[in-house]
Amino acid sequence: MFGFEWDEKEERQALIEISEARGEARGEERGKISTIRDLLANGLVTLDALKATGRYSPEELDAIAKM
């Protein structure tokens, strides 16, 4: 048999940490898209220039283009 003991408090803390990490990642992504949109709106960068860098996925470019 396995000697496993479930700890509800540890499980809850692990779920909180996972949720916080997901929230931070989403916030960073939204912030990045917002910044790039501002650069586009101010004429400091073009969508073609962003595509040429290869740094952005098609999904990110679609989100950026939806201004």
mmCIF file of the N, C-alpha and C atoms, coordinates in Angstrom:
data_MODEL
# 
_entry.id   MODEL 
# 
loop_
_atom_site.group_PDB 
_atom_site.id 
_atom_site.type_symbol 
_atom_site.label_atom_id 
_atom_site.label_alt_id 
_atom_site.label_comp_id 
_atom_site.label_asym_id 
_atom_site.label_entity_id 
_atom_site.label_seq_id 
_atom_site.pdbx_PDB_ins_code 
_atom_site.Cartn_x 
_atom_site.Cartn_y 
_atom_site.Cartn_z 
_atom_site.occupancy 
_atom_site.B_iso_or_equiv 
_atom_site.pdbx_formal_charge 
_atom_site.auth_seq_id 
_atom_site.auth_comp_id 
_atom_site.auth_asym_id 
_atom_site.auth_atom_id 
_atom_site.pdbx_PDB_model_num 
ATOM 1   N N  . MET A 1 1  ? 0.826  -1.182 0.000   1.00 0.00 ? 1  MET A N  1 
ATOM 2   C CA . MET A 1 1  ? 0.000  0.000  0.000   1.00 0.00 ? 1  MET A CA 1 
ATOM 3   C C  . MET A 1 1  ? 0.872  1.249  0.000   1.00 0.00 ? 1  MET A C  1 
ATOM 4   N N  . PHE A 1 2  ? 0.276  2.304  -0.446  1.00 0.00 ? 2  PHE A N  1 
ATOM 5   C CA . PHE A 1 2  ? 0.957  3.587  -0.459  1.00 0.00 ? 2  PHE A CA 1 
ATOM 6   C C  . PHE A 1 2  ? 0.740  4.298  0.873   1.00 0.00 ? 2  PHE A C  1 
ATOM 7   N N  . GLY A 1 3  ? 1.778  4.977  1.328   1.00 0.00 ? 3  GLY A N  1 
ATOM 8   C CA . GLY A 1 3  ? 1.654  5.759  2.551   1.00 0.00 ? 3  GLY A CA 1 
ATOM 9   C C  . GLY A 1 3  ? 1.359  7.207  2.208   1.00 0.00 ? 3  GLY A C  1 
ATOM 10  N N  . PHE A 1 4  ? 0.150  7.484  1.731   1.00 0.00 ? 4  PHE A N  1 
ATOM 11  C CA . PHE A 1 4  ? -0.218 8.828  1.284   1.00 0.00 ? 4  PHE A CA 1 
ATOM 12  C C  . PHE A 1 4  ? -1.248 9.407  2.233   1.00 0.00 ? 4  PHE A C  1 
ATOM 13  N N  . GLU A 1 5  ? -0.993 10.616 2.662   1.00 0.00 ? 5  GLU A N  1 
ATOM 14  C CA . GLU A 1 5  ? -1.954 11.301 3.519   1.00 0.00 ? 5  GLU A CA 1 
ATOM 15  C C  . GLU A 1 5  ? -2.317 12.617 2.854   1.00 0.00 ? 5  GLU A C  1 
ATOM 16  N N  . TRP A 1 6  ? -3.594 12.804 2.594   1.00 0.00 ? 6  TRP A N  1 
ATOM 17  C CA . TRP A 1 6  ? -4.069 14.015 1.930   1.00 0.00 ? 6  TRP A CA 1 
ATOM 18  C C  . TRP A 1 6  ? -4.185 15.133 2.949   1.00 0.00 ? 6  TRP A C  1 
ATOM 19  N N  . ASP A 1 7  ? -3.636 16.280 2.584   1.00 0.00 ? 7  ASP A N  1 
ATOM 20  C CA . ASP A 1 7  ? -3.675 17.441 3.475   1.00 0.00 ? 7  ASP A CA 1 
ATOM 21  C C  . ASP A 1 7  ? -4.483 18.527 2.781   1.00 0.00 ? 7  ASP A C  1 
ATOM 22  N N  . GLU A 1 8  ? -5.666 18.772 3.288   1.00 0.00 ? 8  GLU A N  1 
ATOM 23  C CA . GLU A 1 8  ? -6.575 19.741 2.671   1.00 0.00 ? 8  GLU A CA 1 
ATOM 24  C C  . GLU A 1 8  ? -5.965 21.136 2.624   1.00 0.00 ? 8  GLU A C  1 
ATOM 25  N N  . LYS A 1 9  ? -5.265 21.515 3.673   1.00 0.00 ? 9  LYS A N  1 
ATOM 26  C CA . LYS A 1 9  ? -4.661 22.846 3.737   1.00 0.00 ? 9  LYS A CA 1 
ATOM 27  C C  . LYS A 1 9  ? -3.592 23.003 2.649   1.00 0.00 ? 9  LYS A C  1 
ATOM 28  N N  . GLU A 1 10 ? -2.744 21.992 2.463   1.00 0.00 ? 10 GLU A N  1 
ATOM 29  C CA . GLU A 1 10 ? -1.723 22.035 1.407   1.00 0.00 ? 10 GLU A CA 1 
ATOM 30  C C  . GLU A 1 10 ? -2.368 22.079 0.023   1.00 0.00 ? 10 GLU A C  1 
ATOM 31  N N  . GLU A 1 11 ? -3.415 21.308 -0.167  1.00 0.00 ? 11 GLU A N  1 
ATOM 32  C CA . GLU A 1 11 ? -4.131 21.282 -1.448  1.00 0.00 ? 11 GLU A CA 1 
ATOM 33  C C  . GLU A 1 11 ? -4.715 22.657 -1.761  1.00 0.00 ? 11 GLU A C  1 
ATOM 34  N N  . ARG A 1 12 ? -5.334 23.267 -0.773  1.00 0.00 ? 12 ARG A N  1 
ATOM 35  C CA . ARG A 1 12 ? -5.931 24.589 -0.951  1.00 0.00 ? 12 ARG A CA 1 
ATOM 36  C C  . ARG A 1 12 ? -4.856 25.623 -1.304  1.00 0.00 ? 12 ARG A C  1 
ATOM 37  N N  . GLN A 1 13 ? -3.710 25.565 -0.607  1.00 0.00 ? 13 GLN A N  1 
ATOM 38  C CA . GLN A 1 13 ? -2.620 26.499 -0.871  1.00 0.00 ? 13 GLN A CA 1 
ATOM 39  C C  . GLN A 1 13 ? -2.060 26.298 -2.277  1.00 0.00 ? 13 GLN A C  1 
ATOM 40  N N  . ALA A 1 14 ? -1.935 25.049 -2.700  1.00 0.00 ? 14 ALA A N  1 
ATOM 41  C CA . ALA A 1 14 ? -1.438 24.759 -4.046  1.00 0.00 ? 14 ALA A CA 1 
ATOM 42  C C  . ALA A 1 14 ? -2.387 25.329 -5.100  1.00 0.00 ? 14 ALA A C  1 
ATOM 43  N N  . LEU A 1 15 ? -3.682 25.184 -4.899  1.00 0.00 ? 15 LEU A N  1 
ATOM 44  C CA . LEU A 1 15 ? -4.661 25.721 -5.843  1.00 0.00 ? 15 LEU A CA 1 
ATOM 45  C C  . LEU A 1 15 ? -4.619 27.241 -5.889  1.00 0.00 ? 15 LEU A C  1 
ATOM 46  N N  . ILE A 1 16 ? -4.424 27.869 -4.751  1.00 0.00 ? 16 ILE A N  1 
ATOM 47  C CA . ILE A 1 16 ? -4.313 29.331 -4.705  1.00 0.00 ? 16 ILE A CA 1 
ATOM 48  C C  . ILE A 1 16 ? -3.093 29.781 -5.497  1.00 0.00 ? 16 ILE A C  1 
ATOM 49  N N  . GLU A 1 17 ? -1.968 29.102 -5.302  1.00 0.00 ? 17 GLU A N  1 
ATOM 50  C CA . GLU A 1 17 ? -0.742 29.473 -6.013  1.00 0.00 ? 17 GLU A CA 1 
ATOM 51  C C  . GLU A 1 17 ? -0.891 29.294 -7.519  1.00 0.00 ? 17 GLU A C  1 
ATOM 52  N N  . ILE A 1 18 ? -1.535 28.224 -7.937  1.00 0.00 ? 18 ILE A N  1 
ATOM 53  C CA . ILE A 1 18 ? -1.772 27.996 -9.364  1.00 0.00 ? 18 ILE A CA 1 
ATOM 54  C C  . ILE A 1 18 ? -2.664 29.096 -9.932  1.00 0.00 ? 18 ILE A C  1 
ATOM 55  N N  . SER A 1 19 ? -3.711 29.447 -9.209  1.00 0.00 ? 19 SER A N  1 
ATOM 56  C CA . SER A 1 19 ? -4.629 30.499 -9.662  1.00 0.00 ? 19 SER A CA 1 
ATOM 57  C C  . SER A 1 19 ? -3.928 31.845 -9.765  1.00 0.00 ? 19 SER A C  1 
ATOM 58  N N  . GLU A 1 20 ? -3.079 32.145 -8.781  1.00 0.00 ? 20 GLU A N  1 
ATOM 59  C CA . GLU A 1 20 ? -2.344 33.406 -8.821  1.00 0.00 ? 20 GLU A CA 1 
ATOM 60  C C  . GLU A 1 20 ? -1.402 33.451 -10.020 1.00 0.00 ? 20 GLU A C  1 
ATOM 61  N N  . ALA A 1 21 ? -0.731 32.350 -10.295 1.00 0.00 ? 21 ALA A N  1 
ATOM 62  C CA . ALA A 1 21 ? 0.188  32.304 -11.432 1.00 0.00 ? 21 ALA A CA 1 
ATOM 63  C C  . ALA A 1 21 ? -0.567 32.500 -12.744 1.00 0.00 ? 21 ALA A C  1 
ATOM 64  N N  . ARG A 1 22 ? -1.726 31.880 -12.863 1.00 0.00 ? 22 ARG A N  1 
ATOM 65  C CA . ARG A 1 22 ? -2.538 32.058 -14.081 1.00 0.00 ? 22 ARG A CA 1 
ATOM 66  C C  . ARG A 1 22 ? -2.981 33.506 -14.227 1.00 0.00 ? 22 ARG A C  1 
ATOM 67  N N  . GLY A 1 23 ? -3.409 34.106 -13.125 1.00 0.00 ? 23 GLY A N  1 
ATOM 68  C CA . GLY A 1 23 ? -3.850 35.500 -13.160 1.00 0.00 ? 23 GLY A CA 1 
ATOM 69  C C  . GLY A 1 23 ? -2.720 36.434 -13.556 1.00 0.00 ? 23 GLY A C  1 
ATOM 70  N N  . GLU A 1 24 ? -1.524 36.190 -13.027 1.00 0.00 ? 24 GLU A N  1 
ATOM 71  C CA . GLU A 1 24 ? -0.378 37.012 -13.382 1.00 0.00 ? 24 GLU A CA 1 
ATOM 72  C C  . GLU A 1 24 ? -0.050 36.870 -14.868 1.00 0.00 ? 24 GLU A C  1 
ATOM 73  N N  . ALA A 1 25 ? -0.082 35.652 -15.369 1.00 0.00 ? 25 ALA A N  1 
ATOM 74  C CA . ALA A 1 25 ? 0.220  35.424 -16.786 1.00 0.00 ? 25 ALA A CA 1 
ATOM 75  C C  . ALA A 1 25 ? -0.797 36.135 -17.678 1.00 0.00 ? 25 ALA A C  1 
ATOM 76  N N  . ARG A 1 26 ? -2.068 36.064 -17.313 1.00 0.00 ? 26 ARG A N  1 
ATOM 77  C CA . ARG A 1 26 ? -3.108 36.748 -18.091 1.00 0.00 ? 26 ARG A CA 1 
ATOM 78  C C  . ARG A 1 26 ? -2.913 38.259 -18.054 1.00 0.00 ? 26 ARG A C  1 
ATOM 79  N N  . GLY A 1 27 ? -2.589 38.777 -16.884 1.00 0.00 ? 27 GLY A N  1 
ATOM 80  C CA . GLY A 1 27 ? -2.360 40.220 -16.746 1.00 0.00 ? 27 GLY A CA 1 
ATOM 81  C C  . GLY A 1 27 ? -1.172 40.682 -17.564 1.00 0.00 ? 27 GLY A C  1 
ATOM 82  N N  . GLU A 1 28 ? -0.103 39.896 -17.546 1.00 0.00 ? 28 GLU A N  1 
ATOM 83  C CA . GLU A 1 28 ? 1.076  40.245 -18.342 1.00 0.00 ? 28 GLU A CA 1 
ATOM 84  C C  . GLU A 1 28 ? 0.741  40.252 -19.827 1.00 0.00 ? 28 GLU A C  1 
ATOM 85  N N  . GLU A 1 29 ? -0.015 39.265 -20.267 1.00 0.00 ? 29 GLU A N  1 
ATOM 86  C CA . GLU A 1 29 ? -0.392 39.185 -21.682 1.00 0.00 ? 29 GLU A CA 1 
ATOM 87  C C  . GLU A 1 29 ? -1.256 40.381 -22.078 1.00 0.00 ? 29 GLU A C  1 
ATOM 88  N N  . ARG A 1 30 ? -2.223 40.710 -21.245 1.00 0.00 ? 30 ARG A N  1 
ATOM 89  C CA . ARG A 1 30 ? -3.088 41.855 -21.538 1.00 0.00 ? 30 ARG A CA 1 
ATOM 90  C C  . ARG A 1 30 ? -2.291 43.152 -21.553 1.00 0.00 ? 30 ARG A C  1 
ATOM 91  N N  . GLY A 1 31 ? -1.344 43.266 -20.639 1.00 0.00 ? 31 GLY A N  1 
ATOM 92  C CA . GLY A 1 31 ? -0.504 44.458 -20.594 1.00 0.00 ? 31 GLY A CA 1 
ATOM 93  C C  . GLY A 1 31 ? 0.365  44.585 -21.832 1.00 0.00 ? 31 GLY A C  1 
ATOM 94  N N  . LYS A 1 32 ? 0.907  43.463 -22.289 1.00 0.00 ? 32 LYS A N  1 
ATOM 95  C CA . LYS A 1 32 ? 1.740  43.464 -23.484 1.00 0.00 ? 32 LYS A CA 1 
ATOM 96  C C  . LYS A 1 32 ? 0.926  43.884 -24.705 1.00 0.00 ? 32 LYS A C  1 
ATOM 97  N N  . ILE A 1 33 ? -0.252 43.322 -24.835 1.00 0.00 ? 33 ILE A N  1 
ATOM 98  C CA . ILE A 1 33 ? -1.117 43.655 -25.968 1.00 0.00 ? 33 ILE A CA 1 
ATOM 99  C C  . ILE A 1 33 ? -1.524 45.126 -25.907 1.00 0.00 ? 33 ILE A C  1 
ATOM 100 N N  . SER A 1 34 ? -1.851 45.604 -24.729 1.00 0.00 ? 34 SER A N  1 
ATOM 101 C CA . SER A 1 34 ? -2.228 47.006 -24.568 1.00 0.00 ? 34 SER A CA 1 
ATOM 102 C C  . SER A 1 34 ? -1.084 47.950 -24.957 1.00 0.00 ? 34 SER A C  1 
ATOM 103 N N  . THR A 1 35 ? 0.114  47.617 -24.537 1.00 0.00 ? 35 THR A N  1 
ATOM 104 C CA . THR A 1 35 ? 1.277  48.441 -24.866 1.00 0.00 ? 35 THR A CA 1 
ATOM 105 C C  . THR A 1 35 ? 1.522  48.468 -26.368 1.00 0.00 ? 35 THR A C  1 
ATOM 106 N N  . ILE A 1 36 ? 1.434  47.313 -26.993 1.00 0.00 ? 36 ILE A N  1 
ATOM 107 C CA . ILE A 1 36 ? 1.656  47.248 -28.441 1.00 0.00 ? 36 ILE A CA 1 
ATOM 108 C C  . ILE A 1 36 ? 0.572  48.020 -29.180 1.00 0.00 ? 36 ILE A C  1 
ATOM 109 N N  . ARG A 1 37 ? -0.669 47.940 -28.706 1.00 0.00 ? 37 ARG A N  1 
ATOM 110 C CA . ARG A 1 37 ? -1.751 48.719 -29.329 1.00 0.00 ? 37 ARG A CA 1 
ATOM 111 C C  . ARG A 1 37 ? -1.462 50.206 -29.236 1.00 0.00 ? 37 ARG A C  1 
ATOM 112 N N  . ASP A 1 38 ? -0.944 50.643 -28.087 1.00 0.00 ? 38 ASP A N  1 
ATOM 113 C CA . ASP A 1 38 ? -0.591 52.060 -27.924 1.00 0.00 ? 38 ASP A CA 1 
ATOM 114 C C  . ASP A 1 38 ? 0.506  52.457 -28.910 1.00 0.00 ? 38 ASP A C  1 
ATOM 115 N N  . LEU A 1 39 ? 1.492  51.605 -29.075 1.00 0.00 ? 39 LEU A N  1 
ATOM 116 C CA . LEU A 1 39 ? 2.573  51.894 -30.028 1.00 0.00 ? 39 LEU A CA 1 
ATOM 117 C C  . LEU A 1 39 ? 2.030  51.997 -31.450 1.00 0.00 ? 39 LEU A C  1 
ATOM 118 N N  . LEU A 1 40 ? 1.108  51.099 -31.789 1.00 0.00 ? 40 LEU A N  1 
ATOM 119 C CA . LEU A 1 40 ? 0.482  51.151 -33.114 1.00 0.00 ? 40 LEU A CA 1 
ATOM 120 C C  . LEU A 1 40 ? -0.324 52.443 -33.285 1.00 0.00 ? 40 LEU A C  1 
ATOM 121 N N  . ALA A 1 41 ? -1.120 52.771 -32.270 1.00 0.00 ? 41 ALA A N  1 
ATOM 122 C CA . ALA A 1 41 ? -1.975 53.960 -32.340 1.00 0.00 ? 41 ALA A CA 1 
ATOM 123 C C  . ALA A 1 41 ? -1.154 55.235 -32.472 1.00 0.00 ? 41 ALA A C  1 
ATOM 124 N N  . ASN A 1 42 ? 0.018  55.266 -31.867 1.00 0.00 ? 42 ASN A N  1 
ATOM 125 C CA . ASN A 1 42 ? 0.875  56.449 -31.918 1.00 0.00 ? 42 ASN A CA 1 
ATOM 126 C C  . ASN A 1 42 ? 1.814  56.446 -33.132 1.00 0.00 ? 42 ASN A C  1 
ATOM 127 N N  . GLY A 1 43 ? 1.687  55.424 -33.959 1.00 0.00 ? 43 GLY A N  1 
ATOM 128 C CA . GLY A 1 43 ? 2.500  55.362 -35.168 1.00 0.00 ? 43 GLY A CA 1 
ATOM 129 C C  . GLY A 1 43 ? 3.961  55.038 -34.929 1.00 0.00 ? 43 GLY A C  1 
ATOM 130 N N  . LEU A 1 44 ? 4.276  54.484 -33.782 1.00 0.00 ? 44 LEU A N  1 
ATOM 131 C CA . LEU A 1 44 ? 5.668  54.162 -33.469 1.00 0.00 ? 44 LEU A CA 1 
ATOM 132 C C  . LEU A 1 44 ? 6.095  52.798 -34.001 1.00 0.00 ? 44 LEU A C  1 
ATOM 133 N N  . VAL A 1 45 ? 5.122  51.977 -34.371 1.00 0.00 ? 45 VAL A N  1 
ATOM 134 C CA . VAL A 1 45 ? 5.392  50.655 -34.923 1.00 0.00 ? 45 VAL A CA 1 
ATOM 135 C C  . VAL A 1 45 ? 4.236  50.289 -35.848 1.00 0.00 ? 45 VAL A C  1 
ATOM 136 N N  . THR A 1 46 ? 4.488  49.409 -36.804 1.00 0.00 ? 46 THR A N  1 
ATOM 137 C CA . THR A 1 46 ? 3.426  48.948 -37.700 1.00 0.00 ? 46 THR A CA 1 
ATOM 138 C C  . THR A 1 46 ? 3.160  47.473 -37.453 1.00 0.00 ? 46 THR A C  1 
ATOM 139 N N  . LEU A 1 47 ? 1.983  47.039 -37.843 1.00 0.00 ? 47 LEU A N  1 
ATOM 140 C CA . LEU A 1 47 ? 1.633  45.632 -37.693 1.00 0.00 ? 47 LEU A CA 1 
ATOM 141 C C  . LEU A 1 47 ? 2.556  44.764 -38.546 1.00 0.00 ? 47 LEU A C  1 
ATOM 142 N N  . ASP A 1 48 ? 2.909  45.248 -39.725 1.00 0.00 ? 48 ASP A N  1 
ATOM 143 C CA . ASP A 1 48 ? 3.833  44.497 -40.580 1.00 0.00 ? 48 ASP A CA 1 
ATOM 144 C C  . ASP A 1 48 ? 5.201  44.338 -39.923 1.00 0.00 ? 48 ASP A C  1 
ATOM 145 N N  . ALA A 1 49 ? 5.645  45.368 -39.234 1.00 0.00 ? 49 ALA A N  1 
ATOM 146 C CA . ALA A 1 49 ? 6.925  45.289 -38.530 1.00 0.00 ? 49 ALA A CA 1 
ATOM 147 C C  . ALA A 1 49 ? 6.844  44.264 -37.400 1.00 0.00 ? 49 ALA A C  1 
ATOM 148 N N  . LEU A 1 50 ? 5.719  44.223 -36.717 1.00 0.00 ? 50 LEU A N  1 
ATOM 149 C CA . LEU A 1 50 ? 5.543  43.237 -35.648 1.00 0.00 ? 50 LEU A CA 1 
ATOM 150 C C  . LEU A 1 50 ? 5.553  41.825 -36.208 1.00 0.00 ? 50 LEU A C  1 
ATOM 151 N N  . LYS A 1 51 ? 4.862  41.623 -37.326 1.00 0.00 ? 51 LYS A N  1 
ATOM 152 C CA . LYS A 1 51 ? 4.841  40.302 -37.956 1.00 0.00 ? 51 LYS A CA 1 
ATOM 153 C C  . LYS A 1 51 ? 6.237  39.885 -38.381 1.00 0.00 ? 51 LYS A C  1 
ATOM 154 N N  . ALA A 1 52 ? 7.001  40.815 -38.891 1.00 0.00 ? 52 ALA A N  1 
ATOM 155 C CA . ALA A 1 52 ? 8.341  40.515 -39.403 1.00 0.00 ? 52 ALA A CA 1 
ATOM 156 C C  . ALA A 1 52 ? 9.298  40.064 -38.302 1.00 0.00 ? 52 ALA A C  1 
ATOM 157 N N  . THR A 1 53 ? 9.038  40.468 -37.056 1.00 0.00 ? 53 THR A N  1 
ATOM 158 C CA . THR A 1 53 ? 9.941  40.084 -35.977 1.00 0.00 ? 53 THR A CA 1 
ATOM 159 C C  . THR A 1 53 ? 9.862  38.595 -35.657 1.00 0.00 ? 53 THR A C  1 
ATOM 160 N N  . GLY A 1 54 ? 8.709  37.986 -35.895 1.00 0.00 ? 54 GLY A N  1 
ATOM 161 C CA . GLY A 1 54 ? 8.524  36.579 -35.569 1.00 0.00 ? 54 GLY A CA 1 
ATOM 162 C C  . GLY A 1 54 ? 8.384  36.321 -34.073 1.00 0.00 ? 54 GLY A C  1 
ATOM 163 N N  . ARG A 1 55 ? 8.270  37.367 -33.282 1.00 0.00 ? 55 ARG A N  1 
ATOM 164 C CA . ARG A 1 55 ? 8.173  37.232 -31.824 1.00 0.00 ? 55 ARG A CA 1 
ATOM 165 C C  . ARG A 1 55 ? 6.746  36.984 -31.348 1.00 0.00 ? 55 ARG A C  1 
ATOM 166 N N  . TYR A 1 56 ? 5.784  37.180 -32.213 1.00 0.00 ? 56 TYR A N  1 
ATOM 167 C CA . TYR A 1 56 ? 4.393  37.098 -31.789 1.00 0.00 ? 56 TYR A CA 1 
ATOM 168 C C  . TYR A 1 56 ? 3.670  35.992 -32.528 1.00 0.00 ? 56 TYR A C  1 
ATOM 169 N N  . SER A 1 57 ? 2.848  35.257 -31.793 1.00 0.00 ? 57 SER A N  1 
ATOM 170 C CA . SER A 1 57 ? 2.066  34.178 -32.391 1.00 0.00 ? 57 SER A CA 1 
ATOM 171 C C  . SER A 1 57 ? 0.928  34.789 -33.211 1.00 0.00 ? 57 SER A C  1 
ATOM 172 N N  . PRO A 1 58 ? 0.360  34.000 -34.106 1.00 0.00 ? 58 PRO A N  1 
ATOM 173 C CA . PRO A 1 58 ? -0.795 34.499 -34.869 1.00 0.00 ? 58 PRO A CA 1 
ATOM 174 C C  . PRO A 1 58 ? -1.948 34.932 -33.952 1.00 0.00 ? 58 PRO A C  1 
ATOM 175 N N  . GLU A 1 59 ? -2.126 34.231 -32.830 1.00 0.00 ? 59 GLU A N  1 
ATOM 176 C CA . GLU A 1 59 ? -3.179 34.611 -31.895 1.00 0.00 ? 59 GLU A CA 1 
ATOM 177 C C  . GLU A 1 59 ? -2.908 35.979 -31.276 1.00 0.00 ? 59 GLU A C  1 
ATOM 178 N N  . GLU A 1 60 ? -1.647 36.209 -30.907 1.00 0.00 ? 60 GLU A N  1 
ATOM 179 C CA . GLU A 1 60 ? -1.286 37.506 -30.328 1.00 0.00 ? 60 GLU A CA 1 
ATOM 180 C C  . GLU A 1 60 ? -1.476 38.610 -31.353 1.00 0.00 ? 60 GLU A C  1 
ATOM 181 N N  . LEU A 1 61 ? -1.071 38.373 -32.576 1.00 0.00 ? 61 LEU A N  1 
ATOM 182 C CA . LEU A 1 61 ? -1.221 39.395 -33.626 1.00 0.00 ? 61 LEU A CA 1 
ATOM 183 C C  . LEU A 1 61 ? -2.701 39.671 -33.889 1.00 0.00 ? 61 LEU A C  1 
ATOM 184 N N  . ASP A 1 62 ? -3.535 38.636 -33.855 1.00 0.00 ? 62 ASP A N  1 
ATOM 185 C CA . ASP A 1 62 ? -4.972 38.854 -34.031 1.00 0.00 ? 62 ASP A CA 1 
ATOM 186 C C  . ASP A 1 62 ? -5.532 39.708 -32.891 1.00 0.00 ? 62 ASP A C  1 
ATOM 187 N N  . ALA A 1 63 ? -5.115 39.432 -31.669 1.00 0.00 ? 63 ALA A N  1 
ATOM 188 C CA . ALA A 1 63 ? -5.582 40.212 -30.522 1.00 0.00 ? 63 ALA A CA 1 
ATOM 189 C C  . ALA A 1 63 ? -5.104 41.652 -30.628 1.00 0.00 ? 63 ALA A C  1 
ATOM 190 N N  . ILE A 1 64 ? -3.881 41.850 -31.075 1.00 0.00 ? 64 ILE A N  1 
ATOM 191 C CA . ILE A 1 64 ? -3.319 43.190 -31.225 1.00 0.00 ? 64 ILE A CA 1 
ATOM 192 C C  . ILE A 1 64 ? -4.064 43.960 -32.312 1.00 0.00 ? 64 ILE A C  1 
ATOM 193 N N  . ALA A 1 65 ? -4.373 43.281 -33.408 1.00 0.00 ? 65 ALA A N  1 
ATOM 194 C CA . ALA A 1 65 ? -5.011 43.937 -34.549 1.00 0.00 ? 65 ALA A CA 1 
ATOM 195 C C  . ALA A 1 65 ? -6.440 44.371 -34.249 1.00 0.00 ? 65 ALA A C  1 
ATOM 196 N N  . LYS A 1 66 ? -7.072 43.769 -33.251 1.00 0.00 ? 66 LYS A N  1 
ATOM 197 C CA . LYS A 1 66 ? -8.454 44.114 -32.899 1.00 0.00 ? 66 LYS A CA 1 
ATOM 198 C C  . LYS A 1 66 ? -8.463 45.358 -32.040 1.00 0.00 ? 66 LYS A C  1 
ATOM 199 N N  . MET A 1 67 ? -8.318 46.510 -32.676 1.00 0.00 ? 67 MET A N  1 
ATOM 200 C CA . MET A 1 67 ? -8.271 47.785 -31.961 1.00 0.00 ? 67 MET A CA 1 
ATOM 201 C C  . MET A 1 67 ? -9.621 48.444 -31.979 1.00 0.00 ? 67 MET A C  1 
# 
